[in-house]
Amino acid sequence: MKRPLKIAFLHLDEIHHINHFAPVAVSLSRLHDVSIVTYPGNHTYLHATLEQLKGENVPVLELPTHWFRALTDRLKKRALPRKGFWIKKNLPFLFENFDAFVFTDFFQGYFVNKRGEGKFPKFIKMTHGTPGRAYVFKKVMLDFDFQLLPGTFYAEELQKRQLLAPHHAVVGYPKLDSVALRERKPIFSNDKPTVLYNPHFSAPFSSWHHHGLEILEYFYHQQEFNLIFAPHINLFKHKGGARQDTLPEKYREAKHMFVDLGSNASVDMTYIKAADLYLGDVSSQVYEFIIEPRPCLFFNAENRDWQQDTHYRFWKCGDVVTSVEEMKKMLPRAFQQFVKYKPTQQRITDENFHSEVDCSPSQRAARAISDYLEHQKSTT
């Protein structure tokens, strides 16, 4: 009998990564010994997600950073340990105890250097969103021995750029398996159409840094639409640089507005499923929104020449504006002319997310990882 392989899913990021890797970890745990390796902290959402997925046999292993770094992290009120220091402290233990590591972000460099010319442990890359902008086409994609890809679009783009690993699998979007289990509750008690404003955190691309408060002010004074303001979870953190004290309390108090700057609901498609129109800029969350085709409106915050740029492919899903005045005019039109964009949204969804009957994305991902690692072990 083959010995079960020991596989670690590394969680060193914010909660928006969890729904991407947790269903795969749970599915894979039925075939091999799987752990989620993370830092000490409040992992309520992680544990709740595992419980919902019936992943009681997936241990969460909390490894500390260096004591001095933990002290400075507390003094500087860091929610997460600095990855480099945490990794350096724990690399010896990790390499001694696991056959493979699964990453949802790009911090594999320390692991690559530690392994050197060795063949094990193996490094496996998953996405933590739908591939879109240049961020997902880093040359370090080739650091990974095995790539799990959500759809044909990403696989073909990686191949064009010579970034597709010799070992890879197109498996679909495992996050859908996790969020499908979430209970949905109505956000508003009226029947007005609901707009989701979902700006990205990255300046200068984000519409928030150019137009954010002006957008919220417009919705505050109108009564035709409900508005959910649920930005990327990092916008009001250090990465995004936005300050919560600049957000007037009146927006939270308005009955036709709902504000969420980063709760659990902001990462499990709660607001994406509750909205009738998506208003955003460069966040790949729009790709989750158009799984159920609906009107979209985008802010081109920097007047970029985007039409032939693959990194702005999502802007083909709706009208693109450059000012709040233009947005006001285009909102009604977005509903009226949606039929023009529906075929494009459906085509992009088919390219983004591989699907199969009678087999879920997380099941396909788990089987792909297992098959790959078992083959590599047998040929070593």
N, C-alpha and C positions, 0 to 999 in steps of 0.2 A: 504493500500500500504506500502511495506517495505521501510524503510528509506535507502537511499544510504549510503554505508559505506565510511568512509574517509581513504584513503590509501596513504601512503607516500613512494615514491621510493627515497632512500637516495643516493646522489651522492657526495662523499667526496674524489674521486680518480681522476686519469688522464682520458683523453678522451677515452682511449681504453675500458672503461666500457660502454660507452654511447650506442653503437649499440646493446649491449646485453639487456639492460633494456628498452630503449625508445620505441621499438615497442610493448612491453607488456603493458607499461604504457598507450600508446595511445589506444590499444584495450580495456584495462580494463576501461578506462575513459568513454566508451560507456555504461558501466554497473553501475559504482560507481563514487564517487568524488575522483579523483586522482590528487596528486601534486608530483612534483619532488622537493625535499628539498635539498638545497646545500648551499655553502658558497658564499659570495660576490666575484665577479670576472668577468673575461671576459669569458662568456659562449657562445661564438659565434657558436661553433660546436654543442653544445647541442640545441640551438635554431634553427639552420639550419636543424638539424636532425628531430626535432619535426615538423617543417614546411613541410619538405619533406614527412613525415608520415601523414600529415594532422591532427596534434595534437594541433590545436589552442586552444582547450578547456582544455589543460593540463598546469596549471600554474607552473612556476618555482619560488619557494620561496627561496630567499636568506637570510639566517640568519647569523648574524655576530658572530664571536668569542668574547671573552672578550677583551676589548679595549687594555689592556696591552699586551696580547698575539698577537693581530693584529699588534701592534707596533713592537714587537720583530720579528714577522714574516717578516715584511717589511725590517727591518734592516738586517736580515739574508737572505733576498732575497728568501724566501720560496714561491713557486708558490701556494702551498696548505696550509691551516691552519693545525696545529697539531690536529689530530682527537680527542684526549682525552679532550683537553681544549674546543674545539668547542662543543663536545657532552655534557660535564658537564654543560656548560652554557645554552644549549638549551633543555636539557631533560625535564624540567618541562613543557615548551610550547608544546613539541612534544607529551608527554603523555596525555596532556589535550585535544589535537586536532585531534588525529588520532586513528583509530581502529586497524591498522596494519602497519608494516614497512617492506619494501622489501630491502634486502641487496644483493650486488654482491661481497662483500668481508667480511673478518672476523674482524669486529669491534663491534660485537653485545654484548660483555661482559658488557659494561656499561648499556645497555638496560635490559639485563637479571637481573642484580643486582637491578636496579630501580624497575622492576616489582615485584620482589620477588615471592611470592606464588600466585600472582594474575593471572587471566586467560587472561586478555586483557591489552594492545594491543598484537596482535599476531606478531610473527617474522617469516618472509618468506625468504628462501635462494634461490637465483639464482646463476648460475655460470657466470664468465666473461671470459670464454674460454672453450675449450674442456678438460674435466678431463683427466689427465695423470699421472703426478708425485705425490710424496707423499704429496705435499702441499694440495691437494684436499681431503685428507683422515684424516683431523684433528678430534680429539675427540669432538671438539666444534661444529661439525655438529649437534650434538644432542641438542645444545642450541636452534635450530630453531624448531618452531612448525610445519612448512610445508616446504618441500623441492621440488623445481621444478628441474627436472633432464632432461638432453638432450637426453639420450638414455639408452638402457638396460644394457650396459657395466657398466656405473657408478652406476646404481641402484643395480646391482648384486654384484659389488665390495663393496659398502657400506653395503649391507646385510651381506656379508661374514665377514666384520670387525665389525659388530654390530653397525653400524653408520647410518643405514637407519631409518629415523623418521617414527613413526607409520602413520603419514599423509604425503603423498608424491604423486607426479604425474610425469610420464614420458611424456614430451610434445614436445621434439625436440629442435631445436637450433634457437631461435628468431632472432639472429643476421642476419641470412640469409634473413629475411623479410626486414630488413633495408638496407643492402648493395645491394640488388637486384635493388634498385631504383637509384643507383649511375651511372652517365654517365661515360663510359670508353673511354679513349683517348690513342692512341699509345704512347709508351715511346721512342722507337727507330725508326729510319727511314730506317733501313736495315732489312734483313730477316734472320739474324743469330739467332741461338737458344739463348734464354735468361735464365740465371741462376739467381735465387733469393738467395742471402746470407742473412740469417735471424738468426743471433746469439741471444741467450737469454742473459739476463742481469746478471744472478746469477753466480758469481764466487763461487766455482771453476768449475762449470759444463759447463760454456759458453766457446765455442771455441775461442771467441774474445780475452779473457785474455791470451790464450796460443798461438794462431796462427793468430789472426785477421789481423794485418798489412801484414804478410807474404802472406796470402790469397789474399788480395787486390793487393799486388805487383805482384803476379802471373797473375791475371786477367788484370792488367794494361799492361803487356808486351806481352800478347797473343792477337790474333785477330780472334780466332775461335768463341768465345762466346761474347754476351753482358752480362753485370753484373748489377743487381740491388742490391745495398747494403742498405737494409732497416731492421735494427736490431729492437729488441724489444724496444718500446718507452722509456723504463727506462734505457737502457744501458748507454747513455750519460747524465744521470742525477745522482743525489746523490746515488740512489739505486744501480746503476750499476758501478759507480766509474770510467767509461771511460771519457777521456778528449777530447773535440773536437779539441783542439790545437795540438793533436798528429796525426791528420788525414791530410796527405799532400793534398794541394789544387789540385794537378795534377789529383787526382782521380775524382774530380768534373768536371774537364775540359775535361777529356777524352770522346770522342764521343761514345765509346762503354761501358761507365760506367755511372750509375746514382746513386746518393747518397741522401738518405732521412733519417735523424736521428730522425724524430718524428713529421712529419706534419700530417694533417688530413688523407691524403692518406695512411699513414702507419697503420691505424687502420680500414680501410673499405674494405680490401681485394683487393685494386687496384693492388698491386704488385703480390699478390698471383694469380690473374687472368691473369696477363700479362706474367708470367714466364712459361718456358718449363721444368725447373728442379729446385727442391728445395734443397738448401745446408744449413744445419743447425746443431743443436745439441740437445737441450732439450726443445725447445719451442713447445707448443701445437699448434702453428699456422700451423704446418705441417698437422694437421688433417683437417684444412680448405682447405689446398692445395689439398689433395688427394680426396676431394669430386668429383673433376674431376681427375681421376687417371692419374698420370704423374711420371716420374722418380724422385727419391730422393737419396740424399747422405748425410750421417751424420758423424759428428766428435765426436768420443769418446775421449774427451779431457783428461780424467784421466785414460784411460785404464781400465775401469770398467768391471767387469764380469757381463754382463747385460742380457744374453740370457734368463734366467729364472726369471727375475725381471719384474714384471708387470709395474713398474714405467717407464720402458724403452720400452714399447710396441710399440711406434712409430718407433723404429729402425728396426722393422720387415718389414717396408715399402720400404727399399732400402739397399744398401751396407753401411757398417760402416767402417770408416777409422780412423787412429790415428795420421797421419802426413800430411803435405802439399804435400810431395813427393808422398805419396799414393793417395792423392786426385787427383793429376794430372793424374795418370794412370787410375783412376777409373771413371773420368768424361765421357770419351767416352763410357766406358763399361756400365755406368748407362743408357744411351739411348739404347744401343744395347741389354741389357738384361732386359729391363723393363718388358717385357711380363711375366717374372718369378715372379714379385712382384705385378702385377696388380690384381690378385685374392685376395691377402692378403689385399691390399688397399681397395678393394670393400667390403670385409667382415668387416674390421675395421670400415669403414664408416657406414655400416648398424648397427653395434653395438653402434657406437657413437651417431648417429642422428636418432631419431624416426621420421617417416614421415607418413602422411595420405593424401589421396586424398581429395581435396575440403575443406581442413581446414589447415590453416597455423600454424606454431609453436607459434607465438604470440597470435593468437586467442585461441589456446588450452591452453596456459599458463593463459590467462586472464580468461577463463571459469573455469579453475581448481582453481584459486585463489578465484574467486567469489563463486563457489560452496562450497569450504572449509569454507570461512568466514561466509557465510550465514548459513551454517549448525551449525557452532560453536555458532553463535549468537542465533540461535533458540533453542539450547539446554542449554543455560546458565541460 
